[in-house]
Amino acid sequence: MTTTAVTPLTIQDAEALVAAAHSAAAAADVTVSVTVLDAGGHLLAFRRDDRAVLISGETSTRKAYTALQLNAPTADLVDAVQPGGLFHTLPTALDRPLLFIAGGVPVHREGRLIGAIGVGGGAPEQDHGFASAAVRSLA
């Protein structure tokens, strides 16, 4: 069995993701925080706009962590935590809090999960759009 090494998410990748997300948000006149995590869940890059609401730093990080742990955009998971949903008890089952609000997107390279980006500060749909645009720009 042969395995092919996939280049991990680099600091240059992380900085490019942050810049792309902030650029997309600025074009929409929205102030945000952006968090980029590597495949192990470690912080690679973070930036909060001067005027972004303070809690956006925390929400961007939790969105990135959630997208990474479940390897799915948080926008796709919102219904799963509603009563009767597949992950209804998951938000309270773990020590590290997950956040099921749109704005977290996993980052893949050659089909492998290499990290995640989270954006907070805009409406959830906006945050998802900014994060998704950033991931598309990395390819």
Phi and psi in degrees as GROMACS dihedral restraints (atoms count N, CA, C in turn):
[ dihedral_restraints ]
;  ai    aj    ak    al  type     phi  dphi    fc
    3     4     5     6     1  -110.0    20    10
    4     5     6     7     1   133.1    20    10
    6     7     8     9     1  -114.7    20    10
    7     8     9    10     1   141.0    20    10
    9    10    11    12     1  -100.7    20    10
   10    11    12    13     1   128.4    20    10
   12    13    14    15     1   -71.2    20    10
   13    14    15    16     1   136.8    20    10
   15    16    17    18     1  -108.7    20    10
   16    17    18    19     1   132.9    20    10
   18    19    20    21     1   -61.8    20    10
   19    20    21    22     1   125.4    20    10
   21    22    23    24     1   -68.7    20    10
   22    23    24    25     1   168.8    20    10
   24    25    26    27     1   -66.6    20    10
   25    26    27    28     1   123.7    20    10
   27    28    29    30     1   -96.4    20    10
   28    29    30    31     1   169.3    20    10
   30    31    32    33     1   -64.2    20    10
   31    32    33    34     1   -34.1    20    10
   33    34    35    36     1   -65.4    20    10
   34    35    36    37     1   -41.4    20    10
   36    37    38    39     1   -60.2    20    10
   37    38    39    40     1   -46.8    20    10
   39    40    41    42     1   -61.2    20    10
   40    41    42    43     1   -44.1    20    10
   42    43    44    45     1   -66.2    20    10
   43    44    45    46     1   -35.9    20    10
   45    46    47    48     1   -66.4    20    10
   46    47    48    49     1   -38.6    20    10
   48    49    50    51     1   -63.8    20    10
   49    50    51    52     1   -45.0    20    10
   51    52    53    54     1   -61.2    20    10
   52    53    54    55     1   -46.9    20    10
   54    55    56    57     1   -62.0    20    10
   55    56    57    58     1   -43.4    20    10
   57    58    59    60     1   -65.8    20    10
   58    59    60    61     1   -41.3    20    10
   60    61    62    63     1   -65.8    20    10
   61    62    63    64     1   -43.4    20    10
   63    64    65    66     1   -65.7    20    10
   64    65    66    67     1   -36.9    20    10
   66    67    68    69     1   -63.4    20    10
   67    68    69    70     1   -44.5    20    10
   69    70    71    72     1   -63.5    20    10
   70    71    72    73     1   -41.3    20    10
   72    73    74    75     1   -67.3    20    10
   73    74    75    76     1   -41.7    20    10
   75    76    77    78     1   -62.7    20    10
   76    77    78    79     1   -38.2    20    10
   78    79    80    81     1   -63.0    20    10
   79    80    81    82     1   -26.9    20    10
   81    82    83    84     1   -96.1    20    10
   82    83    84    85     1     4.3    20    10
   84    85    86    87     1    59.1    20    10
   85    86    87    88     1    44.0    20    10
   87    88    89    90     1  -121.3    20    10
   88    89    90    91     1   133.7    20    10
   90    91    92    93     1   -95.2    20    10
   91    92    93    94     1   134.2    20    10
   93    94    95    96     1  -140.8    20    10
   94    95    96    97     1   169.4    20    10
   96    97    98    99     1  -113.9    20    10
   97    98    99   100     1   144.7    20    10
   99   100   101   102     1  -130.6    20    10
  100   101   102   103     1   132.2    20    10
  102   103   104   105     1  -122.5    20    10
  103   104   105   106     1   136.4    20    10
  105   106   107   108     1  -123.5    20    10
  106   107   108   109     1   127.8    20    10
  108   109   110   111     1  -113.9    20    10
  109   110   111   112     1   148.4    20    10
  111   112   113   114     1   -82.8    20    10
  112   113   114   115     1  -177.4    20    10
  114   115   116   117     1   -63.1    20    10
  115   116   117   118     1   -23.3    20    10
  117   118   119   120     1   -88.4    20    10
  118   119   120   121     1     1.0    20    10
  120   121   122   123     1    85.4    20    10
  121   122   123   124     1    12.8    20    10
  123   124   125   126     1   -90.1    20    10
  124   125   126   127     1   142.8    20    10
  126   127   128   129     1   -65.9    20    10
  127   128   129   130     1   124.7    20    10
  129   130   131   132     1  -105.3    20    10
  130   131   132   133     1   -37.2    20    10
  132   133   134   135     1  -155.6    20    10
  133   134   135   136     1   147.8    20    10
  135   136   137   138     1  -152.4    20    10
  136   137   138   139     1   139.8    20    10
  138   139   140   141     1  -152.0    20    10
  139   140   141   142     1   134.5    20    10
  141   142   143   144     1  -117.2    20    10
  142   143   144   145     1   129.1    20    10
  144   145   146   147     1   -59.9    20    10
  145   146   147   148     1   148.3    20    10
  147   148   149   150     1   -52.9    20    10
  148   149   150   151     1   -38.9    20    10
  150   151   152   153     1   -99.3    20    10
  151   152   153   154     1     4.5    20    10
  153   154   155   156     1   -68.3    20    10
  154   155   156   157     1   145.3    20    10
  156   157   158   159     1   -59.8    20    10
  157   158   159   160     1   142.1    20    10
  159   160   161   162     1   -59.1    20    10
  160   161   162   163     1   -38.7    20    10
  162   163   164   165     1   -65.2    20    10
  163   164   165   166     1   -16.8    20    10
  165   166   167   168     1   -63.0    20    10
  166   167   168   169     1   -26.7    20    10
  168   169   170   171     1   -64.1    20    10
  169   170   171   172     1   -44.6    20    10
  171   172   173   174     1   -69.3    20    10
  172   173   174   175     1   -43.3    20    10
  174   175   176   177     1   -67.7    20    10
  175   176   177   178     1   -37.3    20    10
  177   178   179   180     1   -63.6    20    10
  178   179   180   181     1   -39.3    20    10
  180   181   182   183     1   -68.3    20    10
  181   182   183   184     1   -43.9    20    10
  183   184   185   186     1   -67.5    20    10
  184   185   186   187     1   -35.7    20    10
  186   187   188   189     1   -64.5    20    10
  187   188   189   190     1   -44.4    20    10
  189   190   191   192     1   -61.5    20    10
  190   191   192   193     1   -44.4    20    10
  192   193   194   195     1   -62.7    20    10
  193   194   195   196     1   -42.5    20    10
  195   196   197   198     1   -64.5    20    10
  196   197   198   199     1   -46.2    20    10
  198   199   200   201     1   -60.4    20    10
  199   200   201   202     1   -39.1    20    10
  201   202   203   204     1   -67.1    20    10
  202   203   204   205     1   -50.2    20    10
  204   205   206   207     1   -64.5    20    10
  205   206   207   208     1   -34.1    20    10
  207   208   209   210     1  -103.7    20    10
  208   209   210   211     1    -0.1    20    10
  210   211   212   213     1    49.3    20    10
  211   212   213   214     1    48.7    20    10
  213   214   215   216     1  -156.3    20    10
  214   215   216   217     1   148.9    20    10
  216   217   218   219     1   -61.6    20    10
  217   218   219   220     1   137.7    20    10
  219   220   221   222     1   -62.4    20    10
  220   221   222   223     1   -26.4    20    10
  222   223   224   225     1   -60.7    20    10
  223   224   225   226     1   -29.8    20    10
  225   226   227   228     1   -82.5    20    10
  226   227   228   229     1    -7.5    20    10
  228   229   230   231     1  -107.7    20    10
  229   230   231   232     1    -6.2    20    10
  231   232   233   234     1   -56.4    20    10
  232   233   234   235     1   -46.4    20    10
  234   235   236   237     1   -68.1    20    10
  235   236   237   238     1   -26.9    20    10
  237   238   239   240     1   -67.1    20    10
  238   239   240   241     1   -21.0    20    10
  240   241   242   243     1  -101.2    20    10
  241   242   243   244     1     3.7    20    10
  243   244   245   246     1   -73.2    20    10
  244   245   246   247     1   158.9    20    10
  246   247   248   249     1   -51.4    20    10
  247   248   249   250     1   129.2    20    10
  249   250   251   252     1    89.1    20    10
  250   251   252   253     1    -8.3    20    10
  252   253   254   255     1   -77.5    20    10
  253   254   255   256     1   161.4    20    10
  255   256   257   258     1   -55.6    20    10
  256   257   258   259     1   -38.8    20    10
  258   259   260   261     1  -109.5    20    10
  259   260   261   262     1    27.8    20    10
  261   262   263   264     1   -50.5    20    10
  262   263   264   265     1   -42.2    20    10
  264   265   266   267     1   -92.4    20    10
  265   266   267   268     1    -5.9    20    10
  267   268   269   270     1   -59.6    20    10
  268   269   270   271     1   -40.6    20    10
  270   271   272   273     1   -59.3    20    10
  271   272   273   274     1   -25.1    20    10
  273   274   275   276     1  -107.9    20    10
  274   275   276   277     1     1.1    20    10
  276   277   278   279     1   -87.5    20    10
  277   278   279   280     1   -15.3    20    10
  279   280   281   282     1  -114.2    20    10
  280   281   282   283     1   155.8    20    10
  282   283   284   285     1   -69.8    20    10
  283   284   285   286     1   -39.1    20    10
  285   286   287   288     1   -91.6    20    10
  286   287   288   289     1   118.2    20    10
  288   289   290   291     1   -69.9    20    10
  289   290   291   292     1   133.1    20    10
  291   292   293   294     1   -92.3    20    10
  292   293   294   295     1   161.1    20    10
  294   295   296   297     1  -136.4    20    10
  295   296   297   298     1   113.3    20    10
  297   298   299   300     1   -97.5    20    10
  298   299   300   301     1    64.1    20    10
  300   301   302   303     1  -129.3    20    10
  301   302   303   304     1   138.5    20    10
  303   304   305   306     1   -54.8    20    10
  304   305   306   307     1   141.2    20    10
  306   307   308   309     1   138.0    20    10
  307   308   309   310     1    -6.3    20    10
  309   310   311   312     1  -108.5    20    10
  310   311   312   313     1   133.5    20    10
  312   313   314   315     1  -138.8    20    10
  313   314   315   316     1   129.2    20    10
  315   316   317   318     1   -70.0    20    10
  316   317   318   319     1   155.3    20    10
  318   319   320   321     1  -116.1    20    10
  319   320   321   322     1   126.1    20    10
  321   322   323   324     1  -117.7    20    10
  322   323   324   325     1   151.2    20    10
  324   325   326   327     1  -136.6    20    10
  325   326   327   328     1   124.9    20    10
  327   328   329   330     1    52.8    20    10
  328   329   330   331     1    39.0    20    10
  330   331   332   333     1    79.9    20    10
  331   332   333   334     1     0.9    20    10
  333   334   335   336     1  -107.8    20    10
  334   335   336   337     1   141.7    20    10
  336   337   338   339     1   -71.3    20    10
  337   338   339   340     1   121.1    20    10
  339   340   341   342     1  -120.3    20    10
  340   341   342   343     1    -2.5    20    10
  342   343   344   345     1   163.1    20    10
  343   344   345   346     1  -164.6    20    10
  345   346   347   348     1  -158.4    20    10
  346   347   348   349     1   155.7    20    10
  348   349   350   351     1  -122.2    20    10
  349   350   351   352     1   143.3    20    10
  351   352   353   354     1  -129.7    20    10
  352   353   354   355     1   138.6    20    10
  354   355   356   357     1  -125.2    20    10
  355   356   357   358     1   134.6    20    10
  357   358   359   360     1  -137.1    20    10
  358   359   360   361     1   149.3    20    10
  360   361   362   363     1   130.7    20    10
  361   362   363   364     1   -29.7    20    10
  363   364   365   366     1   -99.6    20    10
  364   365   366   367     1  -171.8    20    10
  366   367   368   369     1   -65.0    20    10
  367   368   369   370     1   150.9    20    10
  369   370   371   372     1   -51.7    20    10
  370   371   372   373     1   -41.6    20    10
  372   373   374   375     1   -65.5    20    10
  373   374   375   376     1   -36.7    20    10
  375   376   377   378     1   -64.9    20    10
  376   377   378   379     1   -47.8    20    10
  378   379   380   381     1   -57.3    20    10
  379   380   381   382     1   -42.9    20    10
  381   382   383   384     1   -61.8    20    10
  382   383   384   385     1   -43.1    20    10
  384   385   386   387     1   -62.8    20    10
  385   386   387   388     1   -42.2    20    10
  387   388   389   390     1   -65.6    20    10
  388   389   390   391     1   -43.5    20    10
  390   391   392   393     1   -65.7    20    10
  391   392   393   394     1   -42.9    20    10
  393   394   395   396     1   -64.5    20    10
  394   395   396   397     1   -40.5    20    10
  396   397   398   399     1   -62.8    20    10
  397   398   399   400     1   -40.0    20    10
  399   400   401   402     1   -62.9    20    10
  400   401   402   403     1   -45.5    20    10
  402   403   404   405     1   -63.4    20    10
  403   404   405   406     1   -41.9    20    10
  405   406   407   408     1   -62.1    20    10
  406   407   408   409     1   -34.4    20    10
  408   409   410   411     1   -70.9    20    10
  409   410   411   412     1   -21.7    20    10
  411   412   413   414     1   -75.8    20    10
  412   413   414   415     1   -26.4    20    10
